[in-house]
Amino acid sequence: MSAVDILEDEHKLISRVVRLLPSVSREVDSGFVDEKLLSDLADFFSGFTDGCHHAKEEDLFFPALVRRGVSSRGCPVGTLKMEHQQGRSIVKALNSAVQRYRQGEEGAARGISAVLNDAAELYTAHIWREDFLLFPMSGKVLVDEDRASLAKDFGKVQERFDSAFRERYERLVDSLEARVAAGTAASGERLSAPASQA
């Protein structure tokens, strides 16, 4: 697989999770917070999206484009790197909002819902920009030597993770989809909203 093929394939898995976020947000708005599901979402965005996918882009793909004359500032590389940072901030905000919810803080459930909606908006637009702007542009900028080097280097990034890394996250996404579709937390305790948040 080429570097672009690998990144696009990873986008498909990420997009499956992004599509769940509005439903999870609505569930939170209805008065229920599934902490296990929210923890799994944070794990996916931190471990797979940022730790694996963004690592390939920021450490390898973007620098290859910059070496071929694409500016590291502004659109597209600078903008996409800024959005990666926004994604990291969203994961921190989600974990923080869940913690505030556990402590019974008034309005924390609304905070969780807002973070989920922010994540859905960010990642939907971000993936579109990469799939339909960045990757086609890279086909005009990168040469065969770059493509071969990227494919080899992407393999090295994957070696940082155990052989079951992708499979673990695919199973997690399958589980998230099933749990959201069922409207219940099949593998985690579903908690009613504290009285202060009802």
Residue pairs with C-beta under 8 A, 6 or more apart in sequence:
1 9
1 151
2 147
2 150
2 151
3 56
3 60
3 61
3 147
3 150
3 151
3 154
4 135
4 138
4 139
6 56
6 151
6 154
7 53
7 56
7 57
7 61
7 130
7 135
8 131
8 135
10 48
10 52
10 53
11 53
11 127
11 130
11 131
13 48
13 169
13 170
13 173
14 48
14 49
14 53
14 123
14 127
15 123
15 127
16 173
16 177
17 41
17 44
17 45
17 173
17 176
18 119
18 120
18 123
18 124
18 127
20 41
20 176
20 177
20 180
21 41
21 116
21 117
21 119
21 120
22 116
22 117
22 120
23 180
24 34
24 37
24 38
24 41
24 116
24 180
25 112
25 113
25 116
25 117
25 120
27 34
27 180
27 183
28 109
28 112
28 113
28 116
29 109
29 110
29 113
31 109
31 192
31 193
31 197
31 198
32 190
32 191
32 192
32 193
33 98
33 101
33 109
33 112
33 190
33 191
33 193
34 179
34 185
34 188
34 189
34 190
34 191
35 98
35 101
35 102
35 188
35 189
35 191
36 185
36 187
36 188
36 189
37 176
37 179
37 180
37 185
37 188
38 94
38 98
38 112
39 98
39 188
40 172
40 175
40 176
40 188
41 94
41 116
41 176
42 91
42 94
42 95
43 172
44 169
44 172
44 173
44 176
45 87
45 90
45 91
45 119
46 88
46 91
47 169
48 169
49 87
49 123
50 84
50 87
50 88
50 91
52 157
52 158
52 161
52 165
54 84
54 87
55 157
55 160
56 154
56 157
57 80
57 84
58 81
58 84
59 157
60 150
60 153
60 154
60 157
61 138
61 150
62 72
62 77
62 80
62 81
64 142
64 146
64 149
64 150
65 77
65 138
65 141
65 142
66 72
66 77
67 146
68 141
68 142
68 143
68 146
69 141
70 76
70 77
70 137
70 141
71 77
71 78
72 78
76 129
76 133
76 134
76 137
79 129
80 126
80 129
80 130
80 134
83 122
83 125
83 126
83 129
86 122
87 119
87 122
87 123
87 126
90 115
90 118
90 119
90 122
93 111
93 115
93 118
94 112
94 115
94 116
94 119
97 108
97 111
97 112
97 115
98 108
98 112
100 108
100 111
101 108
101 109
101 111
101 112
101 194
101 197
104 194
104 196
104 197
105 196
106 196
106 197
107 197
108 197
109 193
109 197
142 150
158 165
175 186
175 187
178 186
179 185
179 186
179 187
179 188
184 190
